[in-house]
Amino acid sequence: MRTIAAVGLALALVSGLALAADFPAKGDPAKAVHRALMFRGMKRAYLVQPVAGPGPYPIVLALHGATISAERQWAQTSLPTLGARERFIVVAPQGVDNHWDEDGGPGPLNDVEFLRAVMRDVEAKDHGDPKAVFMIGMSNGGFMTIHFVCSGGGAELRAAGVVSATLQADEVRSCAPQKPLPWIEMHGDADDIVPFGEGDGLIGAEKTFAVFADKAGCAKAIDRQSLPDLTPSDGSTAEKRVRSGCAGGATSTFYVLHGAGHSWPGSRSGPPGPRGAVNQDVDGGTLAWAHFKQTLVK
């Protein structure tokens, strides 16, 4: 029985899944390097977990949602634990007043240029690989990721994705990534902040995934797979939708979190409440890194 369980766990990890009881630990902001840089006359901050050695190392930027800080983003994801284990640099930039400016402009709140500045800083100080930079954002951080990609910043990324964020209807036509980016998306279909379906000027999660999978050159139709309901008590189940045949042989993946609300999957933010369930069948950090890692395989 132990052998069967071990094999099952190994297969789960290879596929980018992890059993709820075996999720990697969440990050500890106190152990991160707190760094500041001057950007257009304003002191801006970010957290970073470097990797010892000459590198170069992949860089994963995790953008926080509105009203929460980089420290809270760090504490709700397993990316720092995975970064230490698999030797990639984790970065959590800090938005001004815990918010990202998605519109940009010539002033100090041009967050597209700020994120570029953070990338350059990490590449110079921590042996980051400019050819292996990834970005994933939650909620407002997800909208910032979308804006970064659509406004041309995607040229500096190898892959990207969002949690609980969708394309704005008026941004669909103007969205012009400069190269195909394998896309990962996670969204609860009970989200009452950023609706899963169309509404409030948003095109919805399913259409957002279709847009970015198409832009990634994914030639195949969606393949759907219901994932094991490992924790029935969380009030949520997970479904994996994959578009393969993307540019470079990669895939784009959409995790639909049935019954889940506005939350990072696998986070330990408490029991289900008015914001909906927090899915505990998959771990957001594990899924994100598995997606990014596939693009590094030669």
C-alpha positions as a printed NumPy array, in Angstrom:
array([[  0.   ,   0.   ,   0.   ],
       [  2.854,   2.405,   0.829],
       [  4.421,   1.757,  -2.578],
       [  1.141,   2.517,  -4.357],
       [  0.724,   5.721,  -2.35 ],
       [  4.288,   6.796,  -3.122],
       [  3.801,   6.197,  -6.832],
       [  0.533,   8.127,  -6.768],
       [  2.184,  11.088,  -5.06 ],
       [  5.079,  11.055,  -7.53 ],
       [  2.68 ,  11.101, -10.474],
       [  0.714,  13.935,  -8.899],
       [  3.811,  16.082,  -8.456],
       [  5.036,  15.411, -11.993],
       [  1.675,  16.543, -13.383],
       [  1.832,  19.757, -11.38 ],
       [ -0.626,  18.609,  -8.704],
       [ -0.059,  17.981,  -5.036],
       [ -2.171,  16.209,  -2.475],
       [ -3.669,  18.652,   0.022],
       [ -1.749,  17.151,   2.941],
       [  1.483,  17.402,   0.962],
       [  1.289,  21.012,  -0.22 ],
       [  4.643,  22.764,   0.129],
       [  4.818,  25.183,   3.06 ],
       [  3.806,  28.767,   2.43 ],
       [  6.445,  31.497,   2.386],
       [  7.72 ,  33.375,   5.429],
       [  8.111,  37.1  ,   4.625],
       [ 10.571,  37.477,   7.511],
       [ 13.002,  35.219,   5.647],
       [ 12.767,  37.155,   2.381],
       [ 15.226,  39.877,   1.421],
       [ 13.456,  43.25 ,   1.698],
       [ 14.837,  45.517,  -0.983],
       [ 14.146,  49.079,  -2.144],
       [ 14.98 ,  50.948,  -5.33 ],
       [ 14.46 ,  54.501,  -6.518],
       [ 12.084,  54.648,  -9.451],
       [ 11.303,  58.009, -11.034],
       [ 11.97 ,  59.833,  -7.799],
       [  9.905,  57.477,  -5.628],
       [ 11.237,  54.829,  -3.268],
       [  9.664,  51.525,  -4.293],
       [ 10.045,  48.123,  -2.634],
       [ 10.027,  44.422,  -3.379],
       [ 10.745,  41.121,  -1.651],
       [ 13.164,  38.655,  -3.176],
       [ 14.479,  35.194,  -2.401],
       [ 17.798,  34.816,  -4.232],
       [ 19.521,  31.545,  -5.079],
       [ 23.112,  30.937,  -4.002],
       [ 25.567,  30.461,  -6.853],
       [ 26.55 ,  32.074, -10.153],
       [ 23.311,  31.313, -12.037],
       [ 21.641,  32.345, -14.19 ],
       [ 18.409,  31.401, -12.456],
       [ 14.747,  31.657, -13.531],
       [ 12.769,  34.53 , -12.002],
       [  9.131,  34.237, -10.897],
       [  7.323,  37.478, -10.075],
       [  4.171,  37.127,  -7.938],
       [  1.961,  40.233,  -7.901],
       [ -0.322,  40.809,  -4.914],
       [ -3.983,  41.775,  -5.088],
       [ -5.457,  45.132,  -4.129],
       [ -5.563,  45.944,  -0.396],
       [ -2.992,  43.257,   0.445],
       [  0.769,  43.657,   0.528],
       [  3.704,  41.851,  -1.013],
       [  4.267,  40.303,   2.424],
       [  0.769,  38.833,   2.491],
       [  1.159,  37.548,  -1.074],
       [  4.412,  35.891,   0.007],
       [  2.704,  34.231,   2.955],
       [ -0.2  ,  32.78 ,   0.965],
       [  1.829,  31.014,  -1.731],
       [  4.238,  28.096,  -1.739],
       [  6.437,  29.684,  -4.417],
       [  9.205,  30.615,  -1.912],
       [  9.417,  27.006,  -0.698],
       [  9.467,  25.718,  -4.273],
       [ 12.045,  28.339,  -5.272],
       [ 14.41 ,  27.19 ,  -2.525],
       [ 13.884,  23.562,  -3.511],
       [ 14.098,  23.951,  -7.301],
       [ 16.517,  26.887,  -7.447],
       [ 14.563,  29.733,  -8.975],
       [ 14.341,  33.322,  -7.738],
       [ 11.033,  34.434,  -6.222],
       [ 10.108,  38.128,  -6.342],
       [  7.096,  39.91 ,  -4.831],
       [  7.006,  43.57 ,  -5.907],
       [  5.025,  46.057,  -3.808],
       [  2.356,  48.254,  -5.366],
       [  1.869,  51.814,  -4.105],
       [ -0.751,  51.794,  -1.333],
       [ -1.173,  48.051,  -1.976],
       [ -2.509,  48.682,  -5.452],
       [ -1.269,  48.317,  -9.037],
       [ -1.733,  51.091, -11.566],
       [ -2.929,  49.208, -14.634],
       [ -3.162,  52.276, -16.87 ],
       [  0.398,  53.557, -16.593],
       [  1.639,  56.983, -17.573],
       [  4.715,  59.19 , -17.459],
       [  4.8  ,  59.561, -13.656],
       [  6.212,  57.391, -10.847],
       [  3.138,  55.144, -10.838],
       [  3.894,  53.62 , -14.235],
       [  3.909,  50.075, -12.931],
       [  4.78 ,  48.472, -16.273],
       [  8.094,  50.315, -16.149],
       [  8.465,  49.684, -12.415],
       [  8.148,  45.933, -12.958],
       [ 10.738,  46.162, -15.699],
       [ 13.023,  47.984, -13.261],
       [ 12.542,  45.214, -10.69 ],
       [ 13.431,  42.587, -13.303],
       [ 16.62 ,  44.426, -14.25 ],
       [ 17.555,  44.856, -10.575],
       [ 17.121,  41.144,  -9.844],
       [ 18.962,  40.142, -12.992],
       [ 21.922,  42.353, -12.003],
       [ 22.054,  41.602,  -8.266],
       [ 20.869,  37.991,  -8.051],
       [ 22.08 ,  36.364, -11.284],
       [ 18.57 ,  36.261, -12.709],
       [ 18.115,  34.869, -16.194],
       [ 16.567,  37.497, -18.51 ],
       [ 15.479,  34.671, -20.819],
       [ 13.504,  32.891, -18.086],
       [ 11.299,  35.515, -16.411],
       [  7.749,  34.543, -15.409],
       [  4.859,  36.519, -13.931],
       [  1.659,  35.545, -12.156],
       [ -0.747,  37.897, -10.405],
       [ -3.744,  37.554,  -8.123],
       [ -6.821,  39.786,  -8.592],
       [ -5.524,  43.378,  -9.091],
       [ -2.085,  41.806,  -9.555],
       [ -3.63 ,  39.605, -12.235],
       [ -5.09 ,  42.621, -14.027],
       [ -1.618,  44.177, -13.822],
       [ -0.114,  41.028, -15.331],
       [ -2.64 ,  41.157, -18.179],
       [ -1.871,  44.834, -18.797],
       [  1.873,  44.142, -18.706],
       [  1.509,  41.384, -21.29 ],
       [ -0.959,  43.235, -23.517],
       [  1.045,  46.472, -23.572],
       [  4.185,  44.809, -24.872],
       [  5.878,  43.799, -21.645],
       [  5.261,  40.182, -22.536],
       [  8.335,  40.359, -24.748],
       [ 10.372,  40.116, -21.538],
       [  8.473,  37.1  , -20.199],
       [  8.702,  33.414, -21.002],
       [  5.2  ,  32.586, -19.706],
       [  2.552,  34.262, -17.585],
       [ -0.77 ,  33.763, -15.87 ],
       [ -3.41 ,  35.009, -13.466],
       [ -5.534,  33.994, -10.51 ],
       [ -9.   ,  35.567, -10.257],
       [ -8.479,  38.124, -13.03 ],
       [ -9.862,  38.492, -16.552],
       [ -9.501,  40.669, -19.618],
       [-11.414,  43.906, -19.77 ],
       [-13.722,  44.081, -22.781],
       [-12.147,  47.301, -24.044],
       [ -8.671,  45.772, -23.87 ],
       [ -9.321,  42.724, -26.028],
       [ -8.662,  44.368, -29.394],
       [ -5.672,  46.375, -28.197],
       [ -4.019,  43.425, -26.413],
       [ -0.886,  42.718, -28.419],
       [  1.663,  40.44 , -26.75 ],
       [  4.92 ,  40.697, -28.653],
       [  5.41 ,  36.93 , -28.649],
       [  3.444,  33.751, -27.818],
       [  3.26 ,  33.208, -24.042],
       [  2.116,  29.868, -22.592],
       [ -0.755,  30.927, -20.319],
       [ -1.974,  29.622, -16.964],
       [ -5.222,  30.702, -15.369],
       [ -6.985,  29.787, -12.102],
       [-10.448,  31.077, -11.269],
       [-13.268,  30.124,  -8.919],
       [-16.681,  29.99 , -10.55 ],
       [-18.256,  31.385,  -7.349],
       [-16.019,  34.471,  -7.341],
       [-18.101,  37.483,  -6.266],
       [-15.321,  40.04 ,  -6.767],
       [-14.105,  39.259, -10.291],
       [-16.94 ,  37.315, -11.943],
       [-16.154,  34.024, -13.636],
       [-18.61 ,  34.915, -16.398],
       [-19.015,  38.085, -18.416],
       [-20.028,  41.268, -16.659],
       [-18.873,  44.604, -15.256],
       [-16.924,  45.344, -18.429],
       [-15.047,  42.021, -18.252],
       [-15.152,  39.21 , -20.791],
       [-15.057,  36.399, -18.229],
       [-12.567,  33.708, -17.323],
       [-13.317,  31.269, -20.157],
       [-13.012,  33.87 , -22.908],
       [ -9.867,  35.271, -21.284],
       [ -8.251,  31.851, -21.407],
       [ -9.32 ,  31.421, -25.034],
       [ -7.805,  34.777, -26.013],
       [ -4.426,  34.091, -24.437],
       [ -4.269,  30.437, -25.525],
       [ -4.949,  31.581, -29.087],
       [ -2.246,  34.253, -28.806],
       [  0.119,  31.543, -27.516],
       [ -0.46 ,  29.68 , -30.772],
       [ -2.217,  26.731, -29.121],
       [ -3.583,  24.7  , -32.022],
       [ -5.549,  22.023, -30.16 ],
       [ -9.056,  22.171, -28.693],
       [ -9.575,  22.087, -24.943],
       [ -8.938,  18.772, -23.195],
       [-10.918,  18.591, -19.925],
       [-10.095,  16.574, -16.824],
       [-11.909,  16.49 , -13.491],
       [ -9.331,  16.339, -10.702],
       [ -9.744,  14.205,  -7.565],
       [-11.808,  15.827,  -4.816],
       [ -9.173,  15.363,  -2.135],
       [-10.834,  17.591,   0.451],
       [-14.66 ,  17.393,   0.192],
       [-14.975,  19.614,   3.255],
       [-13.647,  22.652,   1.354],
       [-16.844,  22.947,  -0.7  ],
       [-14.921,  23.087,  -3.976],
       [-13.667,  20.823,  -6.747],
       [-11.089,  21.434,  -9.46 ],
       [-11.199,  20.91 , -13.209],
       [ -8.143,  21.122, -15.478],
       [ -8.552,  22.382, -19.046],
       [ -5.549,  22.185, -21.36 ],
       [ -4.85 ,  23.646, -24.791],
       [ -1.812,  21.949, -26.317],
       [  0.104,  22.458, -29.547],
       [  1.199,  25.929, -28.461],
       [  4.256,  27.714, -29.844],
       [  7.449,  25.962, -28.825],
       [  5.594,  22.782, -27.895],
       [  4.241,  24.195, -24.625],
       [  0.689,  24.037, -23.281],
       [ -1.726,  26.599, -21.836],
       [ -3.772,  25.492, -18.834],
       [ -6.932,  26.703, -17.123],
       [ -7.907,  25.474, -13.644],
       [-11.616,  25.989, -13.023],
       [-12.257,  25.883,  -9.279],
       [-15.901,  24.902,  -8.961],
       [-17.524,  26.415,  -5.898],
       [-14.446,  28.478,  -5.039],
       [-14.501,  32.214,  -4.526],
       [-11.967,  35.013,  -4.78 ],
       [ -8.91 ,  33.21 ,  -3.43 ],
       [ -5.497,  31.73 ,  -4.174],
       [ -5.999,  27.943,  -4.404],
       [ -4.39 ,  26.024,  -1.581],
       [ -3.94 ,  29.092,   0.618],
       [ -4.567,  28.685,   4.329],
       [ -6.57 ,  31.867,   4.634],
       [ -9.319,  30.293,   6.706],
       [-12.593,  28.416,   6.244],
       [-15.12 ,  29.247,   3.536],
       [-16.891,  32.552,   4.114],
       [-18.743,  35.243,   2.203],
       [-15.976,  35.29 ,  -0.419],
       [-16.646,  31.638,  -1.256],
       [-14.652,  28.484,  -0.652],
       [-10.87 ,  28.256,  -0.8  ],
       [-10.054,  25.225,  -2.937],
       [ -7.725,  22.778,  -1.181],
       [ -7.48 ,  20.161,  -3.943],
       [ -4.691,  21.998,  -5.77 ],
       [ -1.904,  24.322,  -4.724],
       [ -1.546,  27.563,  -6.699],
       [  2.213,  27.839,  -6.309],
       [  2.77 ,  24.237,  -7.384],
       [  0.558,  24.681, -10.434],
       [  2.233,  27.941, -11.438],
       [  5.771,  26.592, -11.187],
       [  4.885,  23.352, -13.017],
       [  3.495,  25.482, -15.854],
       [  6.524,  27.75 , -15.98 ],
       [  8.973,  24.87 , -15.666],
       [  7.577,  23.124, -18.76 ],
       [  8.877,  26.013, -20.889],
       [ 12.43 ,  25.418, -19.639],
       [ 12.562,  21.811, -20.831],
       [ 14.633,  21.578, -24.002]])
